[in-house]
């Protein structure tokens, strides 16, 4: 499994020729796996990686997670920045607002550091969830294509090297490497559409509709 994950990551990174690359890392399993893979890749390829974590201040644990990530990154020998965000109002879609704020903060940080490309840790599972969520919102066929490996937003290239890897494999990869991560408790909170979508995916799997089948379709 370790060799498979490392090989897939290196393959996905082949089209990047930037000397310095940004990484958005939260402290969760997917982004910590990406951090480990990118760290080894950058050492091998003589590249520089700079890591950023956004503290949304939405949960009591958020600051601790940001500090956990900073310690891990520094141990690996890379630079790390924590960006702070505080929500302005109590109304609206909080997850969407936080996501927008995160992209804005990270893109500003990237430009200040002359970084053109930022890696984000979306996985195969995230892709399936995104497609189903767009389906519920009545997206057309274009919307159901899902997330692209490379997208341009706010003057930055957002790059998703883990889109062909699944969440469980990445966590098993971390267990093999004896690397810790922090689970976000909101991943279990059913008030969020993404969490409800995960339940639906579990039910679809009982019908024999697995993630690869959905993605291929």
N, C-alpha and C positions, 0 to 999 in steps of 0.2 A: 504493500500500500504506500509506504513512504516513497519508494522509487517512482511509483506511478504518479503520485501527487507532484513530486519535484519535477519530473519530466514534463508533465502537462503545464505546469507553471512556466518553466523555461521556454516551452514552445509558444505559449501565449505572449511572452515578453519579447520574442524575436523581432517584432516590427518596431520596437521602441529604440530610438537611437539617441535619446536625451542623455546628457552626462549626469544631470541632477534630476531626481524624480521625487515627487511628494507622495506621502502615504497618509490617508485618513484612517486613523486607528481609534476604535472606541474602548477596547478592553474586552470585547466579546470574542467568542470562539472563532468566528469567521475572520475578523480583522487581525486577531493575534496570529492566526495561521498564515495570513497574507504577510504580516510583518516578518515572521520567521523565514518564509520562502523568499521574500524580497531581500532580506538581510544576507542570506547565503548567496543569492543571485548577484547582489551588488558587490560582495567581496570577490566573487569569482570573476565578474566582468569589469572590476575596477570602476564601479559607478558610485555615485553619492546618493544616499537617500535621506530625506528629511521628513520627520514624522510630526503630524499635528493631531491633537485631540480636542474636540469641542465639548466643553462642560455646559450642558443646557440648563443646569440648576433646576431641573424639573423633579428630581428625586434626591433624597438625602444621601444616597450612595454615590451620586454622580461625581462628586469631588474626589472621593476615595478611588473610584475607578480611573479617573484621569491621572491621579498620582501613581496608582499601580502601573499604568501604562508608561508613564514617564520613567519610573525606575527600571522597568524591563528594557525600554529603548536605550536608556543610558548604559545599561549593562552590556548591550550589544554594540555600543560604541557609536551610536547615531545621535543626531541632534533632535530635540523634541520641544514642541511648543504647545501650551494649553491656551485655548481661546475661550473666553467666557461669553455666554449669552443669557440675557434675562428677558422673559416674555413681557410684552408691553401691555397686554390686556388679557382678560379671562375668557373672552368670547372666541368664536371661530374654531376651526379645525386645528387643534394643538399640534398634532403630528405633522400636518402639512406645513404649519407655520415654523415649527422647529427644523424641518427638513430644508425649507427655503433659507432660513437663517444660517444653517450649517453650511450650505453651498456658498452663500454670500461671504461668510467669515473666512472659509477655507480659500476661496478664490482670491480674496484680498491678501491673505497671508502668502499664497503662492506667488502672486505678482511681486510682492515685496522681496521675496526670496529668489526672483528670476526663475521660477518653476513654471514650465509650460504644461506639464502632465501630472495629474494626481491620480493615484491608484485608489479605487474603492472596492470593498470586499463583498460585492453582491454575488451570490451563489446560484446554482441551478434551482435550488428551492425558492430563493427570492424571485427568480424569473417566473416560475410556475405561479407563485402567489400573485405577482404583478399582473400576469395575463388574466387570471381569474377575477382579480379585483377590477381590472379594466372591463372585463366582460359584464360584470354586475352593473357597471356605470354606463353600459350601452355603447362602448367604444366600437368604432368601425373596424374593418379588417386591418387597417394600418396600425391602429392602437393595439390590436391583439398580437402583433409581432413581438411585443415585449421590449425589454431593455436591450439596447445595442451595446456591443463590446466597447465602442468608442463613441462618446458624445461630446459636443462642444456646448459649453454654457458659461456665461459671464467671463468670456475671454480665456477660458481654461479647457484643456482636453481632459475629460474624465474617463479613466481607463479601467475596465473590469476584467482582470485576468482570471477570476475564479468562476466565471459564468458556466463553465462546463463541469464544475466540481460540486458535489453535494455536501450539505452541512454535516452529516454523520461522518463521512470520510475525513473531512477536515478536523473534526474533533478527535477522531481516532488517530490521525496523524500527530496531533498535539500530545495525545496520551503516550504514543510511541516515543516522542521526543522529550517526554516528561516536562512539558511546558504548561503552566497554569493559565486560565482565563477566567473572566467573570461573567456569569449568566445575568442578563438583563431581566429583572422580574416582570417587566411589562410584556415579555414574550409569552407570559401565561395569562395576561389580562384580557378577558373576553369583551371588554368594551371597545377594543380596537378591531377594525375590520380585518387587518392582516392576521390577527390571531384566530378570528372566526374562519378565515379562509384556510388556515392550516387544518382546522377540524374537518372542513369540507374535503380537502385533499386526502386526508386519512380515510374518509368514507369512500371517495372515488377509487382509492387503491383496493378497497374490498371488492369493487366491481372489475378489477383488473386494469384500471386506467392508471398507469404509473407516470411518474414525472417525465421520463424520457419519451413516452408515447405522446404526452401533451406537448412537449417542446418540439418534437419532430413534426407533429401536426401543424 
